[in-house]
Structure formats: C-alpha cells, structure tokens
Amino acid sequence: MEDFIALVIAKYNYWIYVILMMIGFYAMIGKKNLVKKLLGMNIFQTAIFLMFVSAGVKKGGSIPILDKYEVAANGIKAAQIVNPLPHVLMLTAIVVAVSITGVALAIILRIYREYGTLEEDEIMEKFGK
C-alpha cells in the first residue's frame, strides 16, 4: 500500500491530467448543452497540452542552445539537454485549439439563431420535423 501511495505522489501531475481529461470527456459525452460540450472539449485539450509539456521537461536539463567551442572541446551531453519539440508542437496545437473554439462558437451561435436553443435534444426534435 505504501508503494502505491508513493507512486501516486511521485506522479501527481499525471493523475491531474487524467482527472482533467475525464472531466472534459464527461462534459463532451454527458452534457446536452452545446456550450458545455465545447467547454468540455477545451478542458480535454488543455489536459493534453499540459501532459505533453510536462513530458518534455527534464530535471537538471539545459536549454538546447550550444556553444560551438564548448561542444568541440567536451562534446554533446544529450541526456542533459531538453528537447524543445514537445513545447513547440503544443504551441501549434494551442493555436489550432483557439481556432477550433472560435469556429465552434460561430456555429453554435448560428444554431441558436436557427433553432432558438442550445440543448441537443430540442435541436434534434426540431430538426427531425
């Protein structure tokens, strides 16, 4: 039992990501309001961003900017250099997520003007007729 508690405490950030993902997933699947579904999608995306950025961190790591004279003299110690790729990819993903949110809000606004509601059940009833 103590090993389990130590594991949970050591990896608390991953547990936070899983909890955020499940909250977002529940909102996307369980809620009937379109704005709540969109908010759930944003929470889910944020959990993914945090997970990837956290996975790209190294304790004691240095920035990936090297001095050519130091590299020539000592070589490259790759285990001590942080890989910037996860961070750069998440910056791109954040831009895409903001764009998707903007388009989704525009579509939700159009749906509200057309059907007068944002509840999925009511929209499906009106659409079916």
N, C-alpha and C positions, 0 to 999 in steps of 0.2 A: 504494500500500500504506500509506503514511504517513497518507493521508487516512482510510482505513478504520480504522486504529488510533486516530486522533484522534477519529473518530466514536464508536467503541466506548467509549473512555474518557470522552467527554463525556456519553454517555447510559448510563453503567454501571447506574444504578438500573433502567432499563427492561430491561436484559439480566438483572438479578437477578429481576425479576418474571416474565420469560419462563421462566427456569430453574425457578423455584418452581412456575409453572403446569404445566410439563411433568413435574416430579416428581409433583405431585398428580394430574395426568391419568394418568400411568403407573400410579400406585398404584390409581386407581379402575378402570382398564381391565385391567391386567396381573395384579393380585393376586387370589387366590381367597378369602382370608380376609376376612370381613365387617368386622372391626375395622380391618384395614389399608385396606380401601376407604373406610371412614369417615374415617380419618386422612388419606388422600389427598384426600378432599373438603375437609377442613378446611385443608389446605395450599393447595389451589387457591383456596379462598375468601380466605385470608389474602393471597395474591398479588394478588387483585383489590382487596382493601381498600387495600393498600399502593400499588397503581398509581393508584387514584382520589385518594387523599390526596396523593400526590406530584404528580399532575397539577394539583391545586388550589393549589399553592404558587407564589408569585411572589417573585423576588429583589428585595429592597428594598420589598416591599409592606407596607402598613399595615393595621391592623385595621379592620373596617367599622363603626366607631363614630365618628360625625362630630359636630363642634361646630357648632351651627346658626349661630353668629356668624361662624365661620371660613368656612363654606360660603357665607353671604350675602356675605362680603367677597371671597372668592377663587374661589368656585365649587367644583365637584367634579372631581377628577382621577381618573377611573375606572380609568385604567391603573395607578395606584399603590395601589389598594385590592384586597385579597384577597377572592375570592368564597368565602363560608362554606358554600355549598350542597353541594359535594362532601364536605366534612367531616361535615356534618350527615347526609347520606344514608348515609355509611359507618357512622356511629354506629347508625343504624337497622338497617343491614344486619348489623352485628355482633350486635345483639340477636336478630335473626331467625336468624342462624347458630348462636348458642348454643342457641336454642330447638330448631332442627332437630337439632342434635347430641344434645340431651337426649332427644328423641323417638326418634331413630335408635338411641341406646344402649338405650332401653327395648325397642324392637322387637328389637334384636339379643339382648338378654337373654331375651326370650320365645322367640325362635327357638332359642337354645341350650338352654333348658329343654325345648322340644318335640322337637328332633332330636338333642341331645347333641353337637353340633359347630357350628363356625362356618365350616367350609370349604364353599364354594359347590357344589363337585362332589358332595360327600357328601350335602348337603341335597337337591340335585336328584335324586340316586339314590333317597333315601328318600321324597321327595315323589312321584316317578314311580310308586312301587309301590303 
